[in-house]
Amino acid sequence: MKYIISWFEHPQDSPMEYENVQKRILDVFGQWKAPANFKIEFFVVRVGEWGGHMLVDFDDPLTVHKFCSTLPAFQFKVCP
């Protein structure tokens, strides 16, 4: 089944906290490998904002739950 996953960054309290969150996001995404049952059909980032959208095809809801819980700096919305 296909889903759109949208993400929006949570505001941070201070510039230092914001910088640390950005480093953590790059760290996590740099090591992340999409599971075999998680096919990304497109991945776009919104211009002028932190966040974006991706169209994914997967059959196991646990897969997307694991993905969304990996990055607590973002708020995710998943729509079929």
PDB file of N, CA, C and O in Angstrom:
ATOM      1  N   MET A   1       0.847  -1.179   0.000  1.00  0.00           N
ATOM      2  CA  MET A   1       0.000   0.000   0.000  1.00  0.00           C
ATOM      3  C   MET A   1       0.893   1.243   0.000  1.00  0.00           C
ATOM      4  O   MET A   1       1.974   1.239   0.588  1.00  0.00           O
ATOM      5  N   LYS A   2       0.438   2.288  -0.654  1.00  0.00           N
ATOM      6  CA  LYS A   2       1.221   3.529  -0.733  1.00  0.00           C
ATOM      7  C   LYS A   2       0.756   4.533   0.319  1.00  0.00           C
ATOM      8  O   LYS A   2      -0.433   4.659   0.611  1.00  0.00           O
ATOM      9  N   TYR A   3       1.740   5.241   0.876  1.00  0.00           N
ATOM     10  CA  TYR A   3       1.494   6.251   1.896  1.00  0.00           C
ATOM     11  C   TYR A   3       2.337   7.483   1.599  1.00  0.00           C
ATOM     12  O   TYR A   3       3.436   7.383   1.054  1.00  0.00           O
ATOM     13  N   ILE A   4       1.814   8.633   1.962  1.00  0.00           N
ATOM     14  CA  ILE A   4       2.602   9.868   1.964  1.00  0.00           C
ATOM     15  C   ILE A   4       3.023  10.094   3.414  1.00  0.00           C
ATOM     16  O   ILE A   4       2.185  10.138   4.315  1.00  0.00           O
ATOM     17  N   ILE A   5       4.305  10.235   3.623  1.00  0.00           N
ATOM     18  CA  ILE A   5       4.835  10.584   4.942  1.00  0.00           C
ATOM     19  C   ILE A   5       5.312  12.025   4.848  1.00  0.00           C
ATOM     20  O   ILE A   5       6.180  12.344   4.035  1.00  0.00           O
ATOM     21  N   SER A   6       4.748  12.895   5.678  1.00  0.00           N
ATOM     22  CA  SER A   6       5.167  14.292   5.743  1.00  0.00           C
ATOM     23  C   SER A   6       5.822  14.515   7.097  1.00  0.00           C
ATOM     24  O   SER A   6       5.405  13.937   8.101  1.00  0.00           O
ATOM     25  N   TRP A   7       6.843  15.352   7.119  1.00  0.00           N
ATOM     26  CA  TRP A   7       7.488  15.633   8.394  1.00  0.00           C
ATOM     27  C   TRP A   7       7.743  17.124   8.530  1.00  0.00           C
ATOM     28  O   TRP A   7       8.003  17.826   7.553  1.00  0.00           O
ATOM     29  N   PHE A   8       7.662  17.582   9.761  1.00  0.00           N
ATOM     30  CA  PHE A   8       7.835  18.971  10.131  1.00  0.00           C
ATOM     31  C   PHE A   8       8.752  18.989  11.348  1.00  0.00           C
ATOM     32  O   PHE A   8       8.609  18.162  12.248  1.00  0.00           O
ATOM     33  N   GLU A   9       9.679  19.916  11.377  1.00  0.00           N
ATOM     34  CA  GLU A   9      10.623  19.967  12.483  1.00  0.00           C
ATOM     35  C   GLU A   9      10.009  20.673  13.682  1.00  0.00           C
ATOM     36  O   GLU A   9       9.365  21.713  13.540  1.00  0.00           O
ATOM     37  N   HIS A  10      10.216  20.097  14.871  1.00  0.00           N
ATOM     38  CA  HIS A  10       9.787  20.745  16.111  1.00  0.00           C
ATOM     39  C   HIS A  10      10.691  21.952  16.360  1.00  0.00           C
ATOM     40  O   HIS A  10      11.898  21.862  16.135  1.00  0.00           O
ATOM     41  N   PRO A  11      10.142  23.071  16.816  1.00  0.00           N
ATOM     42  CA  PRO A  11      11.002  24.217  17.140  1.00  0.00           C
ATOM     43  C   PRO A  11      11.924  23.874  18.319  1.00  0.00           C
ATOM     44  O   PRO A  11      11.549  23.124  19.220  1.00  0.00           O
ATOM     45  N   GLN A  12      13.113  24.428  18.292  1.00  0.00           N
ATOM     46  CA  GLN A  12      14.090  24.184  19.353  1.00  0.00           C
ATOM     47  C   GLN A  12      14.190  25.418  20.243  1.00  0.00           C
ATOM     48  O   GLN A  12      13.838  26.523  19.829  1.00  0.00           O
ATOM     49  N   ASP A  13      14.671  25.221  21.463  1.00  0.00           N
ATOM     50  CA  ASP A  13      14.729  26.309  22.446  1.00  0.00           C
ATOM     51  C   ASP A  13      15.869  27.288  22.209  1.00  0.00           C
ATOM     52  O   ASP A  13      15.701  28.492  22.402  1.00  0.00           O
ATOM     53  N   SER A  14      17.015  26.790  21.797  1.00  0.00           N
ATOM     54  CA  SER A  14      18.175  27.668  21.658  1.00  0.00           C
ATOM     55  C   SER A  14      18.932  27.319  20.379  1.00  0.00           C
ATOM     56  O   SER A  14      18.757  26.232  19.830  1.00  0.00           O
ATOM     57  N   PRO A  15      19.766  28.233  19.908  1.00  0.00           N
ATOM     58  CA  PRO A  15      20.575  27.922  18.715  1.00  0.00           C
ATOM     59  C   PRO A  15      21.472  26.693  18.921  1.00  0.00           C
ATOM     60  O   PRO A  15      21.661  25.909  17.991  1.00  0.00           O
ATOM     61  N   MET A  16      22.013  26.522  20.102  1.00  0.00           N
ATOM     62  CA  MET A  16      22.879  25.372  20.376  1.00  0.00           C
ATOM     63  C   MET A  16      22.072  24.069  20.320  1.00  0.00           C
ATOM     64  O   MET A  16      22.524  23.075  19.753  1.00  0.00           O
ATOM     65  N   GLU A  17      20.887  24.087  20.909  1.00  0.00           N
ATOM     66  CA  GLU A  17      20.026  22.905  20.868  1.00  0.00           C
ATOM     67  C   GLU A  17      19.635  22.583  19.424  1.00  0.00           C
ATOM     68  O   GLU A  17      19.623  21.419  19.024  1.00  0.00           O
ATOM     69  N   TYR A  18      19.319  23.611  18.655  1.00  0.00           N
ATOM     70  CA  TYR A  18      18.965  23.437  17.250  1.00  0.00           C
ATOM     71  C   TYR A  18      20.129  22.789  16.487  1.00  0.00           C
ATOM     72  O   TYR A  18      19.924  21.852  15.715  1.00  0.00           O
ATOM     73  N   GLU A  19      21.340  23.290  16.706  1.00  0.00           N
ATOM     74  CA  GLU A  19      22.519  22.744  16.033  1.00  0.00           C
ATOM     75  C   GLU A  19      22.744  21.281  16.423  1.00  0.00           C
ATOM     76  O   GLU A  19      23.075  20.459  15.569  1.00  0.00           O
ATOM     77  N   ASN A  20      22.571  20.956  17.689  1.00  0.00           N
ATOM     78  CA  ASN A  20      22.742  19.578  18.143  1.00  0.00           C
ATOM     79  C   ASN A  20      21.705  18.645  17.510  1.00  0.00           C
ATOM     80  O   ASN A  20      22.021  17.510  17.156  1.00  0.00           O
ATOM     81  N   VAL A  21      20.483  19.122  17.372  1.00  0.00           N
ATOM     82  CA  VAL A  21      19.435  18.316  16.738  1.00  0.00           C
ATOM     83  C   VAL A  21      19.784  18.067  15.272  1.00  0.00           C
ATOM     84  O   VAL A  21      19.612  16.954  14.775  1.00  0.00           O
ATOM     85  N   GLN A  22      20.274  19.099  14.576  1.00  0.00           N
ATOM     86  CA  GLN A  22      20.642  18.930  13.168  1.00  0.00           C
ATOM     87  C   GLN A  22      21.773  17.904  13.014  1.00  0.00           C
ATOM     88  O   GLN A  22      21.751  17.092  12.090  1.00  0.00           O
ATOM     89  N   LYS A  23      22.747  17.941  13.906  1.00  0.00           N
ATOM     90  CA  LYS A  23      23.837  16.954  13.878  1.00  0.00           C
ATOM     91  C   LYS A  23      23.291  15.548  14.106  1.00  0.00           C
ATOM     92  O   LYS A  23      23.708  14.599  13.442  1.00  0.00           O
ATOM     93  N   ARG A  24      22.369  15.418  15.036  1.00  0.00           N
ATOM     94  CA  ARG A  24      21.776  14.115  15.338  1.00  0.00           C
ATOM     95  C   ARG A  24      20.990  13.589  14.124  1.00  0.00           C
ATOM     96  O   ARG A  24      21.076  12.406  13.796  1.00  0.00           O
ATOM     97  N   ILE A  25      20.237  14.458  13.472  1.00  0.00           N
ATOM     98  CA  ILE A  25      19.466  14.052  12.299  1.00  0.00           C
ATOM     99  C   ILE A  25      20.398  13.551  11.197  1.00  0.00           C
ATOM    100  O   ILE A  25      20.142  12.512  10.588  1.00  0.00           O
ATOM    101  N   LEU A  26      21.471  14.284  10.944  1.00  0.00           N
ATOM    102  CA  LEU A  26      22.431  13.856   9.919  1.00  0.00           C
ATOM    103  C   LEU A  26      23.093  12.544  10.301  1.00  0.00           C
ATOM    104  O   LEU A  26      23.347  11.696   9.446  1.00  0.00           O
ATOM    105  N   ASP A  27      23.369  12.381  11.576  1.00  0.00           N
ATOM    106  CA  ASP A  27      23.969  11.137  12.074  1.00  0.00           C
ATOM    107  C   ASP A  27      23.043   9.943  11.819  1.00  0.00           C
ATOM    108  O   ASP A  27      23.467   8.915  11.292  1.00  0.00           O
ATOM    109  N   VAL A  28      21.789  10.096  12.197  1.00  0.00           N
ATOM    110  CA  VAL A  28      20.823   9.009  12.057  1.00  0.00           C
ATOM    111  C   VAL A  28      20.560   8.706  10.583  1.00  0.00           C
ATOM    112  O   VAL A  28      20.607   7.549  10.166  1.00  0.00           O
ATOM    113  N   PHE A  29      20.283   9.755   9.789  1.00  0.00           N
ATOM    114  CA  PHE A  29      19.999   9.531   8.368  1.00  0.00           C
ATOM    115  C   PHE A  29      21.216   9.003   7.625  1.00  0.00           C
ATOM    116  O   PHE A  29      21.073   8.232   6.676  1.00  0.00           O
ATOM    117  N   GLY A  30      22.404   9.404   8.040  1.00  0.00           N
ATOM    118  CA  GLY A  30      23.620   8.930   7.389  1.00  0.00           C
ATOM    119  C   GLY A  30      23.823   7.434   7.523  1.00  0.00           C
ATOM    120  O   GLY A  30      24.447   6.816   6.660  1.00  0.00           O
ATOM    121  N   GLN A  31      23.307   6.841   8.587  1.00  0.00           N
ATOM    122  CA  GLN A  31      23.461   5.412   8.845  1.00  0.00           C
ATOM    123  C   GLN A  31      22.222   4.607   8.465  1.00  0.00           C
ATOM    124  O   GLN A  31      22.275   3.379   8.407  1.00  0.00           O
ATOM    125  N   TRP A  32      21.113   5.287   8.208  1.00  0.00           N
ATOM    126  CA  TRP A  32      19.839   4.605   7.984  1.00  0.00           C
ATOM    127  C   TRP A  32      19.806   3.933   6.619  1.00  0.00           C
ATOM    128  O   TRP A  32      20.219   4.512   5.614  1.00  0.00           O
ATOM    129  N   LYS A  33      19.317   2.722   6.603  1.00  0.00           N
ATOM    130  CA  LYS A  33      19.080   1.983   5.365  1.00  0.00           C
ATOM    131  C   LYS A  33      17.601   1.621   5.334  1.00  0.00           C
ATOM    132  O   LYS A  33      17.061   1.100   6.310  1.00  0.00           O
ATOM    133  N   ALA A  34      16.953   1.898   4.209  1.00  0.00           N
ATOM    134  CA  ALA A  34      15.533   1.564   4.089  1.00  0.00           C
ATOM    135  C   ALA A  34      15.366   0.047   4.136  1.00  0.00           C
ATOM    136  O   ALA A  34      16.095  -0.669   3.449  1.00  0.00           O
ATOM    137  N   PRO A  35      14.422  -0.459   4.930  1.00  0.00           N
ATOM    138  CA  PRO A  35      14.152  -1.898   4.945  1.00  0.00           C
ATOM    139  C   PRO A  35      13.725  -2.370   3.555  1.00  0.00           C
ATOM    140  O   PRO A  35      13.256  -1.581   2.735  1.00  0.00           O
ATOM    141  N   ALA A  36      13.890  -3.646   3.310  1.00  0.00           N
ATOM    142  CA  ALA A  36      13.555  -4.217   1.997  1.00  0.00           C
ATOM    143  C   ALA A  36      12.090  -3.988   1.625  1.00  0.00           C
ATOM    144  O   ALA A  36      11.765  -3.836   0.448  1.00  0.00           O
ATOM    145  N   ASN A  37      11.203  -3.963   2.627  1.00  0.00           N
ATOM    146  CA  ASN A  37       9.770  -3.799   2.344  1.00  0.00           C
ATOM    147  C   ASN A  37       9.322  -2.338   2.393  1.00  0.00           C
ATOM    148  O   ASN A  37       8.126  -2.070   2.508  1.00  0.00           O
ATOM    149  N   PHE A  38      10.249  -1.399   2.308  1.00  0.00           N
ATOM    150  CA  PHE A  38       9.984   0.040   2.417  1.00  0.00           C
ATOM    151  C   PHE A  38      10.520   0.698   1.148  1.00  0.00           C
ATOM    152  O   PHE A  38      11.673   1.125   1.105  1.00  0.00           O
ATOM    153  N   LYS A  39       9.685   0.776   0.125  1.00  0.00           N
ATOM    154  CA  LYS A  39      10.119   1.307  -1.163  1.00  0.00           C
ATOM    155  C   LYS A  39       9.793   2.800  -1.243  1.00  0.00           C
ATOM    156  O   LYS A  39       8.624   3.186  -1.227  1.00  0.00           O
ATOM    157  N   ILE A  40      10.832   3.635  -1.329  1.00  0.00           N
ATOM    158  CA  ILE A  40      10.648   5.087  -1.448  1.00  0.00           C
ATOM    159  C   ILE A  40      10.481   5.423  -2.929  1.00  0.00           C
ATOM    160  O   ILE A  40      11.384   5.193  -3.733  1.00  0.00           O
ATOM    161  N   GLU A  41       9.310   5.974  -3.280  1.00  0.00           N
ATOM    162  CA  GLU A  41       9.040   6.323  -4.671  1.00  0.00           C
ATOM    163  C   GLU A  41       9.432   7.760  -4.980  1.00  0.00           C
ATOM    164  O   GLU A  41       9.872   8.052  -6.092  1.00  0.00           O
ATOM    165  N   PHE A  42       9.280   8.672  -4.002  1.00  0.00           N
ATOM    166  CA  PHE A  42       9.862  10.008  -4.141  1.00  0.00           C
ATOM    167  C   PHE A  42      10.123  10.580  -2.761  1.00  0.00           C
ATOM    168  O   PHE A  42       9.495  10.187  -1.778  1.00  0.00           O
ATOM    169  N   PHE A  43      11.060  11.516  -2.705  1.00  0.00           N
ATOM    170  CA  PHE A  43      11.506  12.134  -1.463  1.00  0.00           C
ATOM    171  C   PHE A  43      11.787  13.589  -1.796  1.00  0.00           C
ATOM    172  O   PHE A  43      12.704  13.874  -2.566  1.00  0.00           O
ATOM    173  N   VAL A  44      11.017  14.520  -1.232  1.00  0.00           N
ATOM    174  CA  VAL A  44      11.219  15.943  -1.504  1.00  0.00           C
ATOM    175  C   VAL A  44      11.305  16.710  -0.190  1.00  0.00           C
ATOM    176  O   VAL A  44      10.691  16.338   0.811  1.00  0.00           O
ATOM    177  N   VAL A  45      12.079  17.784  -0.220  1.00  0.00           N
ATOM    178  CA  VAL A  45      12.240  18.650   0.948  1.00  0.00           C
ATOM    179  C   VAL A  45      11.578  19.980   0.618  1.00  0.00           C
ATOM    180  O   VAL A  45      11.717  20.488  -0.495  1.00  0.00           O
ATOM    181  N   ARG A  46      10.858  20.543   1.584  1.00  0.00           N
ATOM    182  CA  ARG A  46      10.214  21.836   1.377  1.00  0.00           C
ATOM    183  C   ARG A  46      11.267  22.947   1.399  1.00  0.00           C
ATOM    184  O   ARG A  46      12.151  22.951   2.256  1.00  0.00           O
ATOM    185  N   VAL A  47      11.171  23.871   0.472  1.00  0.00           N
ATOM    186  CA  VAL A  47      12.106  24.989   0.392  1.00  0.00           C
ATOM    187  C   VAL A  47      11.746  26.019   1.457  1.00  0.00           C
ATOM    188  O   VAL A  47      10.580  26.388   1.603  1.00  0.00           O
ATOM    189  N   GLY A  48      12.744  26.478   2.194  1.00  0.00           N
ATOM    190  CA  GLY A  48      12.529  27.513   3.204  1.00  0.00           C
ATOM    191  C   GLY A  48      12.027  26.992   4.534  1.00  0.00           C
ATOM    192  O   GLY A  48      11.783  27.781   5.447  1.00  0.00           O
ATOM    193  N   GLU A  49      11.865  25.690   4.668  1.00  0.00           N
ATOM    194  CA  GLU A  49      11.399  25.084   5.914  1.00  0.00           C
ATOM    195  C   GLU A  49      12.200  23.810   6.146  1.00  0.00           C
ATOM    196  O   GLU A  49      12.827  23.284   5.226  1.00  0.00           O
ATOM    197  N   TRP A  50      12.176  23.325   7.366  1.00  0.00           N
ATOM    198  CA  TRP A  50      12.776  22.031   7.668  1.00  0.00           C
ATOM    199  C   TRP A  50      11.671  21.000   7.654  1.00  0.00           C
ATOM    200  O   TRP A  50      10.805  20.989   8.528  1.00  0.00           O
ATOM    201  N   GLY A  51      11.705  20.153   6.681  1.00  0.00           N
ATOM    202  CA  GLY A  51      10.707  19.105   6.563  1.00  0.00           C
ATOM    203  C   GLY A  51      10.533  18.727   5.114  1.00  0.00           C
ATOM    204  O   GLY A  51      11.214  19.261   4.238  1.00  0.00           O
ATOM    205  N   GLY A  52       9.628  17.813   4.858  1.00  0.00           N
ATOM    206  CA  GLY A  52       9.398  17.385   3.487  1.00  0.00           C
ATOM    207  C   GLY A  52       8.339  16.315   3.403  1.00  0.00           C
ATOM    208  O   GLY A  52       7.545  16.113   4.322  1.00  0.00           O
ATOM    209  N   HIS A  53       8.348  15.634   2.274  1.00  0.00           N
ATOM    210  CA  HIS A  53       7.355  14.606   1.995  1.00  0.00           C
ATOM    211  C   HIS A  53       8.028  13.456   1.266  1.00  0.00           C
ATOM    212  O   HIS A  53       8.981  13.657   0.513  1.00  0.00           O
ATOM    213  N   MET A  54       7.530  12.262   1.492  1.00  0.00           N
ATOM    214  CA  MET A  54       7.963  11.129   0.693  1.00  0.00           C
ATOM    215  C   MET A  54       6.778  10.213   0.439  1.00  0.00           C
ATOM    216  O   MET A  54       5.887  10.064   1.275  1.00  0.00           O
ATOM    217  N   LEU A  55       6.795   9.613  -0.724  1.00  0.00           N
ATOM    218  CA  LEU A  55       5.798   8.609  -1.078  1.00  0.00           C
ATOM    219  C   LEU A  55       6.481   7.263  -0.916  1.00  0.00           C
ATOM    220  O   LEU A  55       7.513   6.999  -1.532  1.00  0.00           O
ATOM    221  N   VAL A  56       5.896   6.415  -0.081  1.00  0.00           N
ATOM    222  CA  VAL A  56       6.485   5.102   0.175  1.00  0.00           C
ATOM    223  C   VAL A  56       5.449   4.012  -0.082  1.00  0.00           C
ATOM    224  O   VAL A  56       4.242   4.242   0.003  1.00  0.00           O
ATOM    225  N   ASP A  57       5.940   2.855  -0.389  1.00  0.00           N
ATOM    226  CA  ASP A  57       5.096   1.684  -0.599  1.00  0.00           C
ATOM    227  C   ASP A  57       5.570   0.625   0.390  1.00  0.00           C
ATOM    228  O   ASP A  57       6.729   0.212   0.347  1.00  0.00           O
ATOM    229  N   PHE A  58       4.685   0.186   1.277  1.00  0.00           N
ATOM    230  CA  PHE A  58       5.037  -0.850   2.253  1.00  0.00           C
ATOM    231  C   PHE A  58       3.781  -1.566   2.698  1.00  0.00           C
ATOM    232  O   PHE A  58       2.671  -1.060   2.539  1.00  0.00           O
ATOM    233  N   ASP A  59       3.968  -2.752   3.257  1.00  0.00           N
ATOM    234  CA  ASP A  59       2.831  -3.566   3.692  1.00  0.00           C
ATOM    235  C   ASP A  59       2.734  -3.715   5.206  1.00  0.00           C
ATOM    236  O   ASP A  59       1.694  -4.123   5.723  1.00  0.00           O
ATOM    237  N   ASP A  60       3.806  -3.390   5.919  1.00  0.00           N
ATOM    238  CA  ASP A  60       3.846  -3.603   7.360  1.00  0.00           C
ATOM    239  C   ASP A  60       3.852  -2.254   8.087  1.00  0.00           C
ATOM    240  O   ASP A  60       4.854  -1.541   8.026  1.00  0.00           O
ATOM    241  N   PRO A  61       2.760  -1.881   8.774  1.00  0.00           N
ATOM    242  CA  PRO A  61       2.717  -0.600   9.484  1.00  0.00           C
ATOM    243  C   PRO A  61       3.823  -0.440  10.528  1.00  0.00           C
ATOM    244  O   PRO A  61       4.211   0.685  10.845  1.00  0.00           O
ATOM    245  N   LEU A  62       4.326  -1.529  11.056  1.00  0.00           N
ATOM    246  CA  LEU A  62       5.415  -1.445  12.033  1.00  0.00           C
ATOM    247  C   LEU A  62       6.663  -0.813  11.414  1.00  0.00           C
ATOM    248  O   LEU A  62       7.420  -0.125  12.099  1.00  0.00           O
ATOM    249  N   THR A  63       6.871  -1.047  10.129  1.00  0.00           N
ATOM    250  CA  THR A  63       8.022  -0.474   9.431  1.00  0.00           C
ATOM    251  C   THR A  63       7.984   1.046   9.473  1.00  0.00           C
ATOM    252  O   THR A  63       8.991   1.679   9.790  1.00  0.00           O
ATOM    253  N   VAL A  64       6.847   1.638   9.161  1.00  0.00           N
ATOM    254  CA  VAL A  64       6.756   3.100   9.163  1.00  0.00           C
ATOM    255  C   VAL A  64       6.770   3.637  10.592  1.00  0.00           C
ATOM    256  O   VAL A  64       7.277   4.735  10.823  1.00  0.00           O
ATOM    257  N   HIS A  65       6.234   2.902  11.542  1.00  0.00           N
ATOM    258  CA  HIS A  65       6.295   3.332  12.941  1.00  0.00           C
ATOM    259  C   HIS A  65       7.745   3.417  13.408  1.00  0.00           C
ATOM    260  O   HIS A  65       8.132   4.383  14.066  1.00  0.00           O
ATOM    261  N   LYS A  66       8.537   2.417  13.072  1.00  0.00           N
ATOM    262  CA  LYS A  66       9.963   2.430  13.444  1.00  0.00           C
ATOM    263  C   LYS A  66      10.673   3.611  12.799  1.00  0.00           C
ATOM    264  O   LYS A  66      11.481   4.279  13.444  1.00  0.00           O
ATOM    265  N   PHE A  67      10.378   3.870  11.530  1.00  0.00           N
ATOM    266  CA  PHE A  67      11.006   4.993  10.837  1.00  0.00           C
ATOM    267  C   PHE A  67      10.649   6.315  11.516  1.00  0.00           C
ATOM    268  O   PHE A  67      11.534   7.127  11.787  1.00  0.00           O
ATOM    269  N   CYS A  68       9.376   6.535  11.791  1.00  0.00           N
ATOM    270  CA  CYS A  68       8.925   7.798  12.375  1.00  0.00           C
ATOM    271  C   CYS A  68       9.423   8.000  13.801  1.00  0.00           C
ATOM    272  O   CYS A  68       9.609   9.140  14.224  1.00  0.00           O
ATOM    273  N   SER A  69       9.640   6.937  14.542  1.00  0.00           N
ATOM    274  CA  SER A  69      10.100   7.081  15.927  1.00  0.00           C
ATOM    275  C   SER A  69      11.616   7.223  16.023  1.00  0.00           C
ATOM    276  O   SER A  69      12.140   7.472  17.108  1.00  0.00           O
ATOM    277  N   THR A  70      12.327   7.070  14.912  1.00  0.00           N
ATOM    278  CA  THR A  70      13.784   7.212  14.908  1.00  0.00           C
ATOM    279  C   THR A  70      14.207   8.664  15.075  1.00  0.00           C
ATOM    280  O   THR A  70      15.270   8.934  15.635  1.00  0.00           O
ATOM    281  N   LEU A  71      13.400   9.598  14.603  1.00  0.00           N
ATOM    282  CA  LEU A  71      13.753  11.020  14.614  1.00  0.00           C
ATOM    283  C   LEU A  71      12.757  11.838  15.439  1.00  0.00           C
ATOM    284  O   LEU A  71      11.818  12.406  14.881  1.00  0.00           O
ATOM    285  N   PRO A  72      12.949  11.904  16.753  1.00  0.00           N
ATOM    286  CA  PRO A  72      11.998  12.628  17.591  1.00  0.00           C
ATOM    287  C   PRO A  72      12.012  14.141  17.382  1.00  0.00           C
ATOM    288  O   PRO A  72      11.129  14.832  17.890  1.00  0.00           O
ATOM    289  N   ALA A  73      12.989  14.672  16.649  1.00  0.00           N
ATOM    290  CA  ALA A  73      13.004  16.111  16.372  1.00  0.00           C
ATOM    291  C   ALA A  73      11.933  16.493  15.356  1.00  0.00           C
ATOM    292  O   ALA A  73      11.651  17.676  15.166  1.00  0.00           O
ATOM    293  N   PHE A  74      11.329  15.486  14.693  1.00  0.00           N
ATOM    294  CA  PHE A  74      10.312  15.751  13.688  1.00  0.00           C
ATOM    295  C   PHE A  74       8.947  15.271  14.150  1.00  0.00           C
ATOM    296  O   PHE A  74       8.823  14.312  14.912  1.00  0.00           O
ATOM    297  N   GLN A  75       7.935  15.962  13.671  1.00  0.00           N
ATOM    298  CA  GLN A  75       6.559  15.509  13.831  1.00  0.00           C
ATOM    299  C   GLN A  75       6.167  14.917  12.486  1.00  0.00           C
ATOM    300  O   GLN A  75       6.278  15.581  11.455  1.00  0.00           O
ATOM    301  N   PHE A  76       5.707  13.667  12.494  1.00  0.00           N
ATOM    302  CA  PHE A  76       5.355  12.967  11.253  1.00  0.00           C
ATOM    303  C   PHE A  76       3.843  12.859  11.107  1.00  0.00           C
ATOM    304  O   PHE A  76       3.105  12.751  12.086  1.00  0.00           O
ATOM    305  N   LYS A  77       3.411  12.891   9.858  1.00  0.00           N
ATOM    306  CA  LYS A  77       2.019  12.621   9.519  1.00  0.00           C
ATOM    307  C   LYS A  77       2.043  11.610   8.385  1.00  0.00           C
ATOM    308  O   LYS A  77       2.689  11.840   7.363  1.00  0.00           O
ATOM    309  N   VAL A  78       1.341  10.484   8.556  1.00  0.00           N
ATOM    310  CA  VAL A  78       1.323   9.430   7.570  1.00  0.00           C
ATOM    311  C   VAL A  78      -0.108   9.273   7.068  1.00  0.00           C
ATOM    312  O   VAL A  78      -1.029   9.058   7.855  1.00  0.00           O
ATOM    313  N   CYS A  79      -0.288   9.380   5.753  1.00  0.00           N
ATOM    314  CA  CYS A  79      -1.620   9.262   5.140  1.00  0.00           C
ATOM    315  C   CYS A  79      -1.601   8.237   4.015  1.00  0.00           C
ATOM    316  O   CYS A  79      -0.717   8.267   3.158  1.00  0.00           O
ATOM    317  N   PRO A  80      -2.581   7.323   4.015  1.00  0.00           N
ATOM    318  CA  PRO A  80      -2.649   6.355   2.911  1.00  0.00           C
ATOM    319  C   PRO A  80      -3.065   7.051   1.610  1.00  0.00           C
ATOM    320  O   PRO A  80      -3.177   6.401   0.571  1.00  0.00           O
TER     321      PRO A  80
END
